[in-house]
Amino acid sequence: MDGNLIGKVLRFSVTGLLGAAIDFGVTYLFKEILKVNKFVSNAIGFTLAATLCFFLNKYWTYESQNPLAWAEYFTFIAVSLVGLGINSLVLFLLNEKLKWNFYLSKCFAIGVAAVWNFLANLLITFA
């Protein structure tokens, strides 16, 4: 792995940790305090975190110079929506089928979706 790729992985990880904190915080707010359905709460948290992560990834992780930021944003959101599907599927399987704790399941779901998001954004969105 070359140094540039390692740097991208590290910056993506920091961005992802911030995104995960926002994802968890917003999900908790909607699920536990506002009493919104757990899957709707998960989608809201994921979507807000994805939007923040777009800007951090565009300008910091991948250092994109593409002037068509709106096109990158829509590609990033499409990649993130696939990631949300992966996230929701893992969450459903672990929490509903295997009866794992919701937030432990969410940790695993974020990890699986993060692998997809990094590779798809590296190879598609910010290529």
Rosetta blueprint (number, residue, H / E / L):
1 M L
2 D L
3 G H
4 N H
5 L H
6 I H
7 G H
8 K H
9 V H
10 L H
11 R H
12 F H
13 S H
14 V H
15 T H
16 G H
17 L H
18 L H
19 G H
20 A H
21 A H
22 I H
23 D H
24 F H
25 G H
26 V H
27 T H
28 Y H
29 L H
30 F H
31 K H
32 E H
33 I H
34 L L
35 K L
36 V L
37 N L
38 K H
39 F H
40 V H
41 S H
42 N H
43 A H
44 I H
45 G H
46 F H
47 T H
48 L H
49 A H
50 A H
51 T H
52 L H
53 C H
54 F H
55 F H
56 L H
57 N H
58 K H
59 Y H
60 W H
61 T H
62 Y L
63 E L
64 S L
65 Q L
66 N L
67 P L
68 L L
69 A H
70 W H
71 A H
72 E H
73 Y H
74 F H
75 T H
76 F H
77 I H
78 A H
79 V H
80 S H
81 L H
82 V H
83 G H
84 L H
85 G H
86 I H
87 N H
88 S H
89 L H
90 V H
91 L H
92 F H
93 L H
94 L H
95 N H
96 E H
97 K H
98 L L
99 K L
100 W L
101 N L
102 F H
103 Y H
104 L H
105 S H
106 K H
107 C H
108 F H
109 A H
110 I H
111 G H
112 V H
113 A H
114 A H
115 V H
116 W H
117 N H
118 F H
119 L H
120 A H
121 N H
122 L H
123 L H
124 I H
125 T H
126 F L
127 A L
